[in-house]
Amino acid sequence: MRLKWLGWAGVELEVGGATVVVDPLQDAGAVFAPLGEQAAGTPLPRVVPPSPGTAVAGLVTHLHRDHADASALAAALEPGAPVLEPLAGGGDKLDDLALAQAEHELTAAGLDRRRVAPWESVTAGPFTLTALPASDGVGDPQVAWLVQAGGVRVLHLGDTSFHGYWWRMAHRLGPFDVVLVPVNGAVVSFPHRQPASPLPVALDPEQAAIAAGILGARQAVPIHAEGYEVDGVYQPVPDAAKRFATAAAQRDVPVRILDPGETIEISASETHHPTGNETLDRP
């Protein structure tokens, strides 16, 4: 399997000319645009586009705008390919305020959207795509995505916070050849989530290293790392990727820091735990 890093949280995985994209981002400036002048000058992550028209599925970990860019997904997908996303949260308009921008754009793009529950699997082309538990730091619906093909397993953690499902994920579906781990540990203060919490809404570098170690990552790639900072609204950890590499080394987790557009080849691990009946395959 070939992995191409697209920047921020985006990744493209390729097998035999078919691709899957996870959380591709095309318009990085749109993410905090609703804040207007308050977000002026925020540093933007560098992103690159996925291959056009080759994706047999687009995977979305959650409907925050930096992970659910309708234009990036539409450009990547082959005709008729679905977008797979987590189950709806069932909230009212205030509950779902952070989802409104992506929801509107995805609906306007006319994409074939399908909701997948944690532990469910979907087959698309040569890939088996499994939604796994994740914990969103502000309580919005989120999943991690496991992409499997040819014995290779790549796990994308979205921008999850720390949770207790790591051991189940490792036991049922590990070991994982590559784990893409969010590391920026952002502390946020959003108007619809008040009073604000001083705790990070995504894994910070040290938490990310612990999670990667529990998951048994053969190689960890830091994501959701450099870019975006809005004073009083979104405060990430500085130098997050480097801090993660240092913390991971202390836990004997190999780390590869990629530049946007960089590609690596992934080979299958020698051992794998059978899944039994833990996932539900769907056409």
C-alpha positions as a Python dict, from the first residue, in 0.01 Angstrom:
ca = {
    (1, 'M'): (0, 0, 0),
    (2, 'R'): (119, 351, -80),
    (3, 'L'): (46, 633, 166),
    (4, 'K'): (51, 996, 53),
    (5, 'W'): (39, 1262, 321),
    (6, 'L'): (-190, 1549, 216),
    (7, 'G'): (-119, 1782, 508),
    (8, 'W'): (-313, 1863, 827),
    (9, 'A'): (-528, 1548, 876),
    (10, 'G'): (-553, 1437, 514),
    (11, 'V'): (-416, 1113, 372),
    (12, 'E'): (-449, 921, 46),
    (13, 'L'): (-398, 544, 42),
    (14, 'E'): (-341, 365, -290),
    (15, 'V'): (-346, 1, -398),
    (16, 'G'): (-329, -97, -763),
    (17, 'G'): (-441, 242, -889),
    (18, 'A'): (-745, 260, -661),
    (19, 'T'): (-736, 507, -375),
    (20, 'V'): (-915, 595, -54),
    (21, 'V'): (-891, 942, 98),
    (22, 'V'): (-937, 1027, 465),
    (23, 'D'): (-1015, 1385, 578),
    (24, 'P'): (-868, 1562, 273),
    (25, 'L'): (-855, 1942, 304),
    (26, 'Q'): (-847, 2172, 2),
    (27, 'D'): (-947, 2514, 133),
    (28, 'A'): (-761, 2550, 462),
    (29, 'G'): (-870, 2913, 492),
    (30, 'A'): (-1239, 2821, 509),
    (31, 'V'): (-1207, 2643, 843),
    (32, 'F'): (-1221, 2950, 1069),
    (33, 'A'): (-1380, 3184, 813),
    (34, 'P'): (-1707, 3204, 1013),
    (35, 'L'): (-1513, 3388, 1286),
    (36, 'G'): (-1439, 3675, 1047),
    (37, 'E'): (-1184, 3930, 1165),
    (38, 'Q'): (-1122, 3738, 1486),
    (39, 'A'): (-944, 3468, 1282),
    (40, 'A'): (-759, 3703, 1048),
    (41, 'G'): (-393, 3611, 1021),
    (42, 'T'): (-424, 3262, 1167),
    (43, 'P'): (-144, 3041, 1032),
    (44, 'L'): (-280, 2792, 779),
    (45, 'P'): (-149, 2437, 740),
    (46, 'R'): (8, 2351, 405),
    (47, 'V'): (-209, 2104, 217),
    (48, 'V'): (-188, 1929, -121),
    (49, 'P'): (-477, 1786, -327),
    (50, 'P'): (-542, 1413, -355),
    (51, 'S'): (-527, 1236, -690),
    (52, 'P'): (-835, 1341, -892),
    (53, 'G'): (-1111, 1094, -966),
    (54, 'T'): (-946, 777, -832),
    (55, 'A'): (-1096, 732, -484),
    (56, 'V'): (-1336, 440, -441),
    (57, 'A'): (-1446, 598, -111),
    (58, 'G'): (-1395, 914, 87),
    (59, 'L'): (-1370, 872, 463),
    (60, 'V'): (-1463, 1147, 706),
    (61, 'T'): (-1376, 1109, 1073),
    (62, 'H'): (-1616, 1389, 1174),
    (63, 'L'): (-1795, 1688, 1028),
    (64, 'H'): (-1570, 1968, 1149),
    (65, 'R'): (-1472, 2175, 847),
    (66, 'D'): (-1099, 2092, 866),
    (67, 'H'): (-1183, 1722, 830),
    (68, 'A'): (-1486, 1737, 598),
    (69, 'D'): (-1406, 1948, 291),
    (70, 'A'): (-1675, 1875, 33),
    (71, 'S'): (-1473, 2016, -258),
    (72, 'A'): (-1168, 1805, -175),
    (73, 'L'): (-1382, 1493, -145),
    (74, 'A'): (-1573, 1559, -468),
    (75, 'A'): (-1250, 1611, -661),
    (76, 'A'): (-1095, 1289, -529),
    (77, 'L'): (-1388, 1052, -577),
    (78, 'E'): (-1452, 842, -884),
    (79, 'P'): (-1810, 863, -1017),
    (80, 'G'): (-2058, 706, -777),
    (81, 'A'): (-1808, 654, -495),
    (82, 'P'): (-1950, 709, -145),
    (83, 'V'): (-1849, 932, 142),
    (84, 'L'): (-1850, 737, 468),
    (85, 'E'): (-1902, 929, 790),
    (86, 'P'): (-2001, 871, 1154),
    (87, 'L'): (-2355, 836, 1280),
    (88, 'A'): (-2550, 1155, 1344),
    (89, 'G'): (-2541, 1291, 1695),
    (90, 'G'): (-2909, 1371, 1721),
    (91, 'G'): (-2857, 1723, 1854),
    (92, 'D'): (-3045, 2045, 1788),
    (93, 'K'): (-2901, 2339, 1592),
    (94, 'L'): (-2701, 2469, 1887),
    (95, 'D'): (-2562, 2124, 1965),
    (96, 'D'): (-2457, 2081, 1603),
    (97, 'L'): (-2330, 2435, 1542),
    (98, 'A'): (-1974, 2322, 1464),
    (99, 'L'): (-2107, 2076, 1205),
    (100, 'A'): (-2327, 2321, 1015),
    (101, 'Q'): (-2067, 2450, 769),
    (102, 'A'): (-1949, 2109, 653),
    (103, 'E'): (-2302, 1969, 657),
    (104, 'H'): (-2422, 2247, 426),
    (105, 'E'): (-2131, 2207, 184),
    (106, 'L'): (-2156, 1827, 171),
    (107, 'T'): (-2528, 1845, 102),
    (108, 'A'): (-2482, 2109, -169),
    (109, 'A'): (-2215, 1894, -338),
    (110, 'G'): (-2466, 1611, -384),
    (111, 'L'): (-2228, 1344, -256),
    (112, 'D'): (-2345, 991, -179),
    (113, 'R'): (-2312, 1000, 199),
    (114, 'R'): (-2340, 687, 414),
    (115, 'R'): (-2326, 670, 793),
    (116, 'V'): (-2124, 393, 953),
    (117, 'A'): (-2133, 288, 1319),
    (118, 'P'): (-1823, 200, 1521),
    (119, 'W'): (-1702, -158, 1456),
    (120, 'E'): (-1885, -174, 1120),
    (121, 'S'): (-1692, -253, 802),
    (122, 'V'): (-1760, -155, 441),
    (123, 'T'): (-1585, -292, 132),
    (124, 'A'): (-1488, -54, -150),
    (125, 'G'): (-1261, -172, -433),
    (126, 'P'): (-963, -355, -280),
    (127, 'F'): (-1016, -191, 60),
    (128, 'T'): (-1195, -296, 378),
    (129, 'L'): (-1291, 16, 569),
    (130, 'T'): (-1379, -13, 936),
    (131, 'A'): (-1513, 263, 1158),
    (132, 'L'): (-1367, 245, 1509),
    (133, 'P'): (-1442, 432, 1832),
    (134, 'A'): (-1313, 784, 1882),
    (135, 'S'): (-1388, 1052, 2140),
    (136, 'D'): (-1451, 1401, 2009),
    (137, 'G'): (-1319, 1668, 2242),
    (138, 'V'): (-1631, 1884, 2212),
    (139, 'G'): (-1881, 1598, 2200),
    (140, 'D'): (-1955, 1584, 1828),
    (141, 'P'): (-1990, 1246, 1650),
    (142, 'Q'): (-1650, 1108, 1548),
    (143, 'V'): (-1492, 779, 1442),
    (144, 'A'): (-1144, 657, 1362),
    (145, 'W'): (-1095, 476, 1031),
    (146, 'L'): (-904, 152, 974),
    (147, 'V'): (-812, 95, 608),
    (148, 'Q'): (-705, -260, 518),
    (149, 'A'): (-585, -404, 187),
    (150, 'G'): (-336, -676, 98),
    (151, 'G'): (-266, -751, 463),
    (152, 'V'): (-170, -388, 539),
    (153, 'R'): (-357, -201, 813),
    (154, 'V'): (-350, 178, 839),
    (155, 'L'): (-536, 342, 1126),
    (156, 'H'): (-638, 710, 1108),
    (157, 'L'): (-739, 857, 1445),
    (158, 'G'): (-900, 1181, 1324),
    (159, 'D'): (-851, 1434, 1601),
    (160, 'T'): (-969, 1217, 1887),
    (161, 'S'): (-904, 1290, 2251),
    (162, 'F'): (-778, 1018, 2484),
    (163, 'H'): (-1022, 734, 2553),
    (164, 'G'): (-1038, 375, 2674),
    (165, 'Y'): (-1097, 190, 2348),
    (166, 'W'): (-729, 162, 2251),
    (167, 'W'): (-693, -186, 2400),
    (168, 'R'): (-1006, -323, 2231),
    (169, 'M'): (-894, -178, 1897),
    (170, 'A'): (-550, -334, 1932),
    (171, 'H'): (-685, -670, 2048),
    (172, 'R'): (-952, -705, 1781),
    (173, 'L'): (-780, -556, 1478),
    (174, 'G'): (-410, -498, 1550),
    (175, 'P'): (-125, -477, 1511),
    (176, 'F'): (-137, -166, 1294),
    (177, 'D'): (130, -102, 1033),
    (178, 'V'): (84, 277, 1042),
    (179, 'V'): (-114, 484, 1290),
    (180, 'L'): (-187, 846, 1197),
    (181, 'V'): (-205, 1025, 1531),
    (182, 'P'): (-333, 1377, 1609),
    (183, 'V'): (-86, 1558, 1830),
    (184, 'N'): (-160, 1930, 1861),
    (185, 'G'): (-348, 1912, 2193),
    (186, 'A'): (-557, 2219, 2114),
    (187, 'V'): (-743, 2394, 2396),
    (188, 'V'): (-1059, 2561, 2267),
    (189, 'S'): (-1324, 2807, 2372),
    (190, 'F'): (-1625, 2796, 2139),
    (191, 'P'): (-1943, 2997, 2204),
    (192, 'H'): (-2167, 2689, 2192),
    (193, 'R'): (-1946, 2496, 2438),
    (194, 'Q'): (-1941, 2713, 2749),
    (195, 'P'): (-1805, 2721, 3009),
    (196, 'A'): (-1487, 2627, 2829),
    (197, 'S'): (-1254, 2352, 2948),
    (198, 'P'): (-877, 2398, 2999),
    (199, 'L'): (-821, 2037, 2885),
    (200, 'P'): (-712, 1958, 2527),
    (201, 'V'): (-981, 1852, 2280),
    (202, 'A'): (-736, 1642, 2077),
    (203, 'L'): (-444, 1428, 2185),
    (204, 'D'): (-145, 1630, 2298),
    (205, 'P'): (203, 1498, 2207),
    (206, 'E'): (250, 1296, 2524),
    (207, 'Q'): (-102, 1151, 2520),
    (208, 'A'): (-56, 1065, 2153),
    (209, 'A'): (262, 872, 2232),
    (210, 'I'): (80, 672, 2500),
    (211, 'A'): (-204, 591, 2258),
    (212, 'A'): (37, 486, 1982),
    (213, 'G'): (220, 260, 2225),
    (214, 'I'): (-99, 90, 2345),
    (215, 'L'): (-210, 40, 1986),
    (216, 'G'): (120, -129, 1906),
    (217, 'A'): (189, 99, 1610),
    (218, 'R'): (468, -36, 1390),
    (219, 'Q'): (508, 324, 1276),
    (220, 'A'): (333, 640, 1392),
    (221, 'V'): (280, 949, 1178),
    (222, 'P'): (184, 1273, 1354),
    (223, 'I'): (-108, 1461, 1201),
    (224, 'H'): (-324, 1758, 1300),
    (225, 'A'): (-2, 1925, 1410),
    (226, 'E'): (115, 2251, 1257),
    (227, 'G'): (-117, 2537, 1166),
    (228, 'Y'): (-422, 2720, 1302),
    (229, 'E'): (-412, 2935, 1612),
    (230, 'V'): (-686, 3178, 1705),
    (231, 'D'): (-623, 3370, 2024),
    (232, 'G'): (-881, 3288, 2286),
    (233, 'V'): (-1055, 3035, 2060),
    (234, 'Y'): (-811, 2768, 1940),
    (235, 'Q'): (-474, 2727, 2110),
    (236, 'P'): (-256, 2436, 1993),
    (237, 'V'): (65, 2302, 2147),
    (238, 'P'): (373, 2451, 1972),
    (239, 'D'): (617, 2217, 1795),
    (240, 'A'): (371, 1935, 1847),
    (241, 'A'): (513, 1689, 1592),
    (242, 'K'): (867, 1715, 1733),
    (243, 'R'): (741, 1680, 2089),
    (244, 'F'): (546, 1373, 1985),
    (245, 'A'): (853, 1215, 1826),
    (246, 'T'): (1047, 1265, 2148),
    (247, 'A'): (770, 1121, 2366),
    (248, 'A'): (714, 827, 2129),
    (249, 'A'): (1084, 739, 2129),
    (250, 'Q'): (1065, 696, 2505),
    (251, 'R'): (798, 431, 2445),
    (252, 'D'): (985, 259, 2160),
    (253, 'V'): (730, 372, 1901),
    (254, 'P'): (893, 446, 1563),
    (255, 'V'): (784, 783, 1423),
    (256, 'R'): (791, 920, 1071),
    (257, 'I'): (723, 1293, 1026),
    (258, 'L'): (602, 1355, 670),
    (259, 'D'): (589, 1667, 458),
    (260, 'P'): (267, 1741, 266),
    (261, 'G'): (281, 1546, -60),
    (262, 'E'): (538, 1298, 69),
    (263, 'T'): (470, 932, -12),
    (264, 'I'): (578, 614, 167),
    (265, 'E'): (537, 244, 89),
    (266, 'I'): (385, 25, 360),
    (267, 'S'): (438, -348, 391),
    (268, 'A'): (222, -586, 592),
    (269, 'S'): (316, -690, 943),
    (270, 'E'): (390, -1055, 1006),
    (271, 'T'): (121, -1112, 1267),
    (272, 'H'): (-245, -1021, 1291),
    (273, 'H'): (-517, -1093, 1541),
    (274, 'P'): (-832, -1241, 1385),
    (275, 'T'): (-1138, -1022, 1417),
    (276, 'G'): (-1391, -1300, 1474),
    (277, 'N'): (-1738, -1149, 1465),
    (278, 'E'): (-1632, -808, 1587),
    (279, 'T'): (-1700, -625, 1258),
    (280, 'L'): (-2004, -627, 1034),
    (281, 'D'): (-1928, -645, 661),
    (282, 'R'): (-2166, -456, 436),
    (283, 'P'): (-2176, -435, 56),
}
